[in-house]
Amino acid sequence: MPTYIVLLGPPGAGKGTQAEIISSKLGLAHVSSGDIFRENIKNQTELGKLAAGFMNRGDLVPDDVTIAMVRERLVRPDCAQGALLDGYPRTPAQAQALEGMLKGLGGEVDRVPYIQVGQDELVKRLSGRWTCRAQGHIYHEEFNPPKRPGVCDVDSSELYQREDDKRETVQRRIQVYFEQTAPLIEHYRKQSVLVEINGDQSIEAVTADLLAELRRAEDGGAQ
């Protein structure tokens, strides 16, 4: 029976990094909604053209288009053993559609790790980023500061803050995430598959906690 894991976490929680590590360690395909969209649009598939049409008009891509893309990805051979889903579902409606889809593939959502990080820490992580104007080298005020403030170590060009990395934008992104995702977290909590992971730790410690919880679920499922 295939294993399906849905990884949840706000922007700045390190979800993408953990998804890559965990999927590799568990031998599961890493299915990222962002990658699926980019691939379909780049290859100009029918679904990609449809999605691009909505995006170019500034509209949200409808659930049925997103679901169709995810379904197409999950039936590929590398997902035969299951998958770790990153960035999908985002709403309870998408979660219900996913459940129907997985049922058809002979599986279900086995576990939903939710990487929790305090809002102040998320803002600090995301709003501390500075980018070099010349070649896009990335620095962080706290975690990777330049040798000279405001100057790139590599090419001496000016460092600037992208609109996405400004404190006000970051706070808005985080707020939108929590508003949209709160019902989804509750949805999975009611199904007893949600497990909360402390994301205010090192990458290695978060990975260790995630693996411990997922293996515990696996052992429990085998009993």
N, C-alpha and C positions, 0 to 999 in steps of 0.2 A: 504494500500500500504506500503510495507516495506521501511525502511529508511536505506540508505547506506552512511556512512561517511568515507572518506579517510583522514587519519592523516599524514601529512608530517612534516619533521624536520630533521636537520642534526644530526650526532652523538654528544651527549652532550647536546642536546636541552631539554632533559627530556621527550621525546616523549612516551617512554614505560610507565613511571609513569602516565602521563596524560591520555594515552589510557585506563589504568586500571580504573582510577577514573571516567573518562567521560562515559565509557561504562557501568559502574555500575550505575551511576546517571541517565543515559538515558534508562537503561534496555535493552541495546543492547549487543549482543555477541561481545567479543573482539577477532578478528581474526588476529593473528600475523603470518606473513610468517615464522618467525624463529621457532615458536611453531609447525606449520604445517610440516615443514621439519623434525624437531626432532622426531615428533610423527610417521611420515611415515617411517623414517629410523629405529627407535627403534622397531616398530611393523613389520618391514620387509614386508610392503605392496609391491605390484608390482611397484607402483610409487616410493616408498622409495628405493627399490633395484635399480631402473633405475637411480634415482638421485644420489645414493651413488656411482654408477659406474662412473658417470661423475666426481663427487667430488674427488674420490680416484685417478683419473688420473690427477687431477689438472685443469680440464676443468670447464667452467661455465655450470650450469644446463640449458638446452634449455628452452625457453619460454613455449613451449607446455606442458612440464612436470610440470613446476611450475603452469601454468594455470589449468591443470587438477587437481592438488592437491587443489588449491584454490576453484575450482568448487565443488569438493567433500565435502569440509568443509562448503561451503555456503548453500548446500542443506540439511544439518542436521537440526533437529527440533529446536535447540536453536537459529537458524538464521531466523526463520519464520518471526520475526518482523523486520529483517534487521541485520546489523552488522557495527562495527567500524573496518576498515581495517588499519593495522599497518605494514609497511614494504613492502606493495604491493599496487599498482603497482610501479615500479621503472623507467620505461621508457614509452614514448608515445605509443609504440607498445603494451606494457602490458596494458596500460590504455584503448586502443581501444578494446582489447580482453575482459577486464573486463566489458566494456560498453555492448558488445554483450551478455556476460554471464548474466548480471543483467537484461537486457531486457527480456531474457528468464525466469527470476524469477519474472517478473512483476514489476521491479524497475529500478532505475538509481542512479548515483552518485548525492546525494543531496547537499553535502557541502564538501569542501576540506580545512580544517584549516591548515595553514602552520605556524609552530612555528619558528619565526625568532630570531636568536641569532647571535651577531657579532662574526667574526672569532677569534678575540683575546680572547673573553670570552669563546668560545668553547675550545680553546687550553688550557686555564687556568683550566677549569673544568676537562678536560680529562687528561691533563699531570701532574696534581697535585696528582694523585693516587699512593699510596704506599701499598704494600701487605706484610703481615708477612710470613716468610719462613715456620714456623712450621705448622700453621693451616689456613693460608689464610685470617686472619682478615684484613679488608681494612681500610685505613686511607686516609686523604686528607690534603695536606699542609695547605690549607686555611679553608676548611669547617669542617674538623674533624681531627685536628692534634694530634699526640701522645703526651703524657705528656713529654717524653724524645725523642729528635730527633733521628730517625733511630732505635728506639726500640719499640717493641709491648707492649702495656699496659697490655695485658692479659697474655702472656706467656714469655715476655722478649726476644723473638727471634728477629733476625735482620729483618729490613724492607728493601724490595728491590722493584725496579720498573720493572714491566713486559714489554716485548718488545712492546706490544700493547699500553702501557701507556707512552712511551717515546715521547718527544716533536716532534721529526722528523717524527715518525710513525703517530702520531696524526695529524700533519699538512697535511701529505699525504692523510690520510683517509678523512679528511674534504674537501680537494681539489677535490678528486675523487667524493665525494658525490655531491658537487656543479656542477661539470662538467656533471655528469650523470643526475642530477635531474633538472637542469635549463630548459631543453626542456619540462619536465613534468609539471613544475610550469607554464610555458607559455601556455601549452596545456589546463590546467584547468582555467587559467586566461581568455583565449579566450571564454571559455564556461560560464563565469560569475559565477562560483561556488567556486572560490578560495577566501579565506579570510585570511589576514595576522594577526598573533597574536604576540605581543611583548613577546618574551621568556626571556628577560633580567629583569625578575621580580621574586618574590617568587613563589613557587609552587602553593600556594593558589590563588595568583593574576592571574596567567596564567589560572588556572582552572576556575576562575570566568569569565575571558574574553572569554574563549572557550565556556562555557555554555551560556553566554549572546548572542554570535554570532549564536550559533546553535539554540537557542530558537527563535531568531529573524528570522532566515531562515524558521523555522517551522511555525511561525505566518504568514510570507509572503506567504508561500506555501499554507496556509489555506484560504487566501483571494480570 
